[in-house]
Amino acid sequence: MSSTQPSPAAPQPQAPGRRRTGRLVVAWVLSVGLAFLLGMQVRPAVQPDAAAPAPAAPTSGAAQPEPAASTSAQPNPELEKFLLDLPRRDAADALAMGSVDAKVVMTNWSDYRCPFCAVWHQRTLPDLQKYVDDGSLRIEFRDLALFGEQSEGTAVAARAAGRQGKFWEFQEAVFAAAPPSGHPDIQRPNLIEFARTAGVPDLAAFETSLDDAALLEAVRADSAEARQLGISGTPFFVVGGQALSGAQPTESFETVIAAELAR
């Protein structure tokens, strides 16, 4: 899971109860001890500077995740409710796929320049499409721009593509072009080429939207919200009432999805 010191962002005001629950998320979900969340594993992240892991095993430079350790803590109903309330279920959300009435919602925070986000989107997301197609899973994407202006600019571009119904196609084009390690250099001409690859119909309108302050503010609002929740690395996921950290394999997500469907 990639992480960095976030650039300063003005946090959005929250109600006291939500701030208290946000602190619970920090303590329970993202603890250094990698505790069980509500009796379920919160899986550890791989190291941010390692090479992207192969499907079966990490590359020589990647740190192998250790098994998550359980604690004696009891399930926390307030935390569970908070996680289950995270989904927006907005039918007009261009950054979401799947039915708004899906039983399970996965919220995914990613950065377009994060190598482990690219690994997950290339190798795991396609395997979860079957759950989206049968109506049992909805995936809601949220930005967590960690790696500077290019991360923010690419996130803005993805939203600009989303205005023309090509958000996921644009995202796929970005991650498909990602190098196996490190943070890609993504300049404005690259964004236009990604839009062309994604099939964005009106490239002139797309390019105009790259300078839209409202889109940039939306990216920063998502990123600020993630930081308020204590999320400091990507990719990060909340699936129903459970959290997963890092580019975990497909099997990890299928196990969690099955447990949430049986809830």
C-alpha positions in Angstrom: 0.0 0.0 0.0 1.5 3.3 -1.0 1.6 6.1 1.5 3.1 9.6 1.8 2.8 12.7 3.8 -0.5 14.3 2.5 -0.4 17.9 1.3 -2.3 20.2 3.6 -6.0 20.2 2.9 -8.8 22.0 4.7 -10.9 19.4 6.4 -14.6 19.4 6.0 -16.5 20.1 9.2 -18.1 17.0 10.8 -20.6 16.4 13.5 -19.0 15.4 16.9 -20.4 11.8 16.6 -18.7 11.4 13.2 -15.4 12.8 14.5 -15.5 10.3 17.4 -16.2 7.5 15.1 -13.5 8.7 12.8 -11.0 8.3 15.7 -12.4 4.8 16.2 -11.6 4.0 12.5 -8.0 5.2 13.1 -7.7 3.0 16.2 -9.4 -0.1 15.0 -9.1 -0.2 11.2 -5.6 1.3 10.7 -3.8 0.2 13.8 -0.2 -0.8 13.6 -1.2 -4.1 15.2 -3.5 -4.9 12.3 -6.4 -6.0 14.5 -9.5 -8.0 13.6 -12.4 -5.6 12.7 -15.7 -6.8 14.1 -14.2 -10.3 14.2 -12.9 -10.0 10.6 -9.4 -9.4 9.4 -8.0 -6.0 8.6 -5.3 -7.2 6.2 -1.8 -5.6 6.3 -0.4 -3.5 3.5 2.7 -4.2 1.4 5.5 -1.7 1.5 5.1 1.5 -0.6 8.5 1.5 -2.2 8.5 -2.1 -3.3 8.0 -3.4 -6.8 4.5 -4.3 -7.7 3.6 -7.9 -6.6 3.0 -10.7 -9.0 -0.4 -12.6 -8.7 1.0 -15.6 -6.9 3.8 -14.1 -4.9 5.4 -10.6 -4.4 8.4 -9.7 -6.4 11.8 -9.8 -4.8 11.5 -6.2 -3.7 8.1 -6.4 -2.2 7.4 -7.1 1.5 5.2 -10.1 2.0 2.1 -9.4 4.2 2.1 -11.0 7.6 -1.0 -12.7 8.9 -3.3 -10.4 10.7 -3.3 -10.8 14.4 -6.6 -11.0 16.4 -7.3 -9.1 19.5 -9.6 -9.8 22.4 -11.6 -6.6 21.7 -15.3 -7.0 21.4 -17.2 -6.0 18.2 -18.0 -2.3 18.2 -21.6 -1.6 17.0 -20.8 2.1 16.5 -17.9 1.4 14.3 -19.8 -1.2 12.3 -22.7 1.2 11.7 -20.2 3.9 10.6 -18.6 1.5 8.0 -22.0 0.4 6.8 -23.1 4.0 6.4 -20.0 5.0 4.3 -21.6 4.2 0.9 -23.3 7.1 -0.9 -25.6 5.0 -3.1 -26.1 7.9 -5.5 -27.6 6.8 -8.7 -26.0 9.8 -10.5 -22.5 9.0 -9.2 -20.2 8.6 -12.2 -17.5 7.2 -10.0 -19.6 4.1 -9.1 -20.6 0.9 -10.8 -23.3 -1.5 -9.9 -26.8 -1.3 -8.6 -27.6 1.4 -5.9 -29.6 -1.4 -4.2 -26.7 -3.9 -4.1 -26.5 -5.7 -0.8 -22.8 -5.1 -0.5 -20.9 -1.8 -1.3 -17.2 -1.6 -1.7 -15.7 1.8 -1.2 -12.2 2.1 -2.7 -9.7 4.9 -2.1 -6.9 5.0 -4.7 -4.3 7.3 -6.2 -3.7 7.1 -9.9 0.1 7.3 -9.4 0.1 4.5 -6.8 1.8 1.3 -8.2 -0.2 -1.0 -5.9 -3.5 0.7 -6.9 -2.5 -0.2 -10.5 -1.9 -3.8 -9.5 -5.2 -4.1 -7.9 -7.1 -2.5 -10.7 -5.4 -4.6 -13.3 -5.6 -8.0 -11.6 -8.4 -8.0 -9.0 -11.0 -5.5 -10.1 -11.8 -7.5 -13.3 -12.4 -10.7 -11.2 -15.0 -8.8 -9.1 -17.0 -7.7 -12.1 -19.2 -10.9 -11.8 -20.5 -9.7 -8.5 -21.4 -6.3 -10.0 -23.1 -7.9 -12.9 -25.3 -10.1 -10.8 -26.4 -7.2 -8.7 -24.8 -8.2 -5.4 -21.9 -5.7 -5.3 -21.6 -2.0 -5.9 -18.2 -0.4 -6.2 -17.8 3.3 -5.2 -14.5 5.0 -6.0 -13.1 7.9 -4.0 -10.0 9.8 -4.6 -7.1 9.9 -2.1 -4.5 12.0 -4.0 -1.2 11.4 -2.2 1.5 12.1 -4.7 1.2 15.7 -5.6 -0.3 17.8 -8.4 -0.1 15.0 -11.0 -2.2 12.8 -8.8 -4.8 15.5 -8.4 -4.7 16.4 -12.1 -5.2 12.8 -13.1 -8.1 12.5 -10.7 -9.6 15.6 -12.2 -9.2 14.1 -15.7 -11.0 10.9 -14.6 -13.9 12.9 -13.4 -13.9 14.9 -16.6 -14.1 11.6 -18.5 -16.9 10.6 -16.1 -18.9 13.6 -17.3 -19.1 11.9 -20.7 -19.8 8.4 -19.2 -16.2 7.2 -19.5 -14.9 7.3 -16.0 -14.1 3.6 -15.6 -12.7 3.4 -19.1 -10.4 6.3 -18.4 -9.3 4.8 -15.1 -8.5 1.5 -16.9 -6.4 3.3 -19.4 -4.4 5.1 -16.7 -3.7 2.0 -14.7 -3.0 -0.2 -17.8 -0.2 2.2 -18.7 1.3 2.2 -15.2 4.9 1.1 -14.8 5.6 -2.0 -12.6 7.0 0.1 -9.8 7.4 3.8 -8.9 5.1 6.7 -9.6 4.4 7.4 -13.3 5.0 10.9 -14.8 1.5 11.9 -16.0 1.5 15.2 -18.0 -1.5 16.9 -19.7 -0.7 15.2 -23.1 -0.9 11.9 -21.4 -4.3 12.7 -19.9 -5.6 13.6 -23.4 -4.2 10.3 -24.8 -5.8 8.3 -22.0 -9.1 10.0 -22.8 -8.7 9.1 -26.4 -8.0 5.4 -25.4 -11.0 5.5 -23.2 -13.3 6.6 -26.0 -14.2 9.9 -24.5 -16.4 11.3 -27.4 -15.7 15.1 -27.0 -12.0 15.6 -26.4 -12.3 19.4 -26.6 -14.9 19.4 -23.8 -12.7 17.0 -21.9 -9.7 19.2 -22.2 -11.7 22.2 -21.0 -12.8 20.3 -18.0 -9.2 19.7 -17.0 -9.2 23.2 -15.7 -12.5 23.0 -13.9 -12.1 24.2 -10.3 -15.2 22.3 -9.2 -13.7 19.0 -10.3 -10.5 19.8 -8.4 -12.4 20.7 -5.3 -14.3 17.4 -5.5 -11.0 15.5 -5.6 -9.7 17.4 -2.7 -12.9 16.9 -0.7 -12.7 13.1 -1.1 -9.0 13.2 -0.1 -9.7 15.3 2.9 -12.5 13.0 4.0 -10.2 10.0 3.7 -7.6 11.7 5.9 -10.3 12.6 8.5 -11.0 8.8 8.6 -7.3 8.2 9.3 -6.6 6.6 5.8 -3.1 7.6 4.8 -2.2 5.0 2.2 -3.7 3.5 -1.0 -5.4 1.3 -2.0 -7.8 1.1 0.9 -11.2 -0.6 0.9 -14.3 -0.8 3.1 -16.4 -3.8 2.0 -19.7 -3.7 3.9 -18.6 -3.7 7.5 -15.0 -4.8 6.9 -11.8 -3.1 5.9 -9.0 -4.3 3.6 -5.7 -2.6 3.2 -3.4 -2.9 0.2 -3.4 -4.7 -3.1 -4.8 -8.0 -1.6 -5.5 -10.9 -4.0 -8.9 -11.6 -5.4 -9.5 -14.4 -3.0 -9.3 -12.0 0.0 -12.1 -9.8 -1.5 -14.2 -12.8 -2.5 -14.0 -14.1 1.1 -15.1 -10.8 2.5 -17.9 -10.3 -0.1 -19.2 -13.8 0.7 -19.2 -13.0 4.4 -21.0 -9.7 3.8 -23.6 -11.3 1.5 -24.3 -13.9 4.2 -24.7 -11.2 6.9 
